[in-house]
């Protein structure tokens, strides 16, 4: 290639984890929570098999041919996502959700923030996509 600038690309890794939660906001009354969250506000909670896709964007290193070694991305995702949340009760085991409802929107923001903290090059983080179900998906890009 005659161009001295390295081409840029998107790199995505997918993982799944299982967790339970109860949609319940500490800022609302019990009646408001029941009205807003419906069956997801059940006192005993419920669970999901979440799918998470983390996408990086950056220059392809001319020496390695990679944006980031997938082994490194896997390690970061293990630390940021799997360790704190897999087979856990999000509301009781994750401090982030003690003051806010464990919606998929808030979960996506939590994952973004955790990834930023554990990555050596957090500037590469482009997008976090969380599938709560096949049909319920939230995308976050740090805005």
RAGI-V985605 format. One record per residue. N is the residue number from 0. PSI is psi in whole degrees, 0 to 359 (NA if undefined). OMEGA is omega in degrees with one decimal (none if undefined). Layout:
N	PSI	OMEGA
N	PSI	OMEGA
This chain:
0	131	179.4
1	340	-178.7
2	129	-178.9
3	346	178.3
4	131	178.5
5	140	176.0
6	152	179.1
7	151	-178.5
8	168	175.0
9	140	-179.6
10	126	-176.2
11	139	173.1
12	142	-176.7
13	138	172.8
14	166	174.2
15	147	173.0
16	157	179.8
17	136	178.3
18	158	174.4
19	161	177.8
20	173	174.5
21	125	176.6
22	109	-177.8
23	118	-179.5
24	130	177.1
25	350	-178.3
26	0	-178.5
27	158	175.2
28	166	177.0
29	320	179.8
30	318	178.5
31	318	177.6
32	314	-180.0
33	320	-179.7
34	316	-175.6
35	313	-172.0
36	348	176.8
37	226	-176.4
38	338	179.1
39	352	177.6
40	6	-179.0
41	137	-175.0
42	328	-179.2
43	359	178.5
44	191	179.5
45	172	-176.1
46	165	177.8
47	154	165.8
48	94	-175.9
49	145	169.5
50	130	179.5
51	131	174.2
52	123	177.4
53	126	-178.7
54	134	174.2
55	156	174.5
56	128	179.4
57	180	-179.6
58	142	174.9
59	119	-178.8
60	125	-178.0
61	336	-179.8
62	317	-175.3
63	338	-176.5
64	15	-176.7
65	156	168.4
66	310	176.9
67	139	177.3
68	128	-178.4
69	331	176.7
70	320	177.3
71	316	179.6
72	319	177.5
73	317	179.4
74	315	179.1
75	317	-179.3
76	324	176.0
77	313	-177.9
78	319	-174.6
79	332	-171.8
80	301	-172.5
81	311	-176.1
82	312	-178.2
83	341	-169.2
84	338	-174.9
85	127	-178.4
86	42	178.7
87	166	170.0
88	109	-174.2
89	319	-175.9
90	329	-176.1
91	331	-173.2
92	348	-176.9
93	111	-175.8
94	324	-178.5
95	326	-175.1
96	8	177.7
97	342	-178.6
98	3	-179.5
99	153	180.0
100	146	-177.2
101	53	175.7
102	164	177.4
103	327	176.6
104	310	179.5
105	326	176.6
106	318	-179.6
107	318	176.9
108	318	178.6
109	314	-180.0
110	317	177.9
111	310	-177.8
112	319	177.9
113	317	179.0
114	316	179.4
115	322	-178.0
116	324	-173.8
117	340	-176.3
118	139	175.0
119	326	178.3
120	75	-177.4
121	342	177.9
122	343	179.0
123	340	-177.1
124	124	-177.1
125	316	-172.0
126	144	170.6
127	128	-179.6
128	125	-179.8
129	125	174.6
130	109	173.8
131	319	173.2
132	180	176.8
133	330	-175.0
134	345	-177.3
135	108	-171.1
136	138	176.2
137	136	178.9
138	137	178.7
139	135	179.9
140	24	175.5
141	10	-179.6
142	NA	none
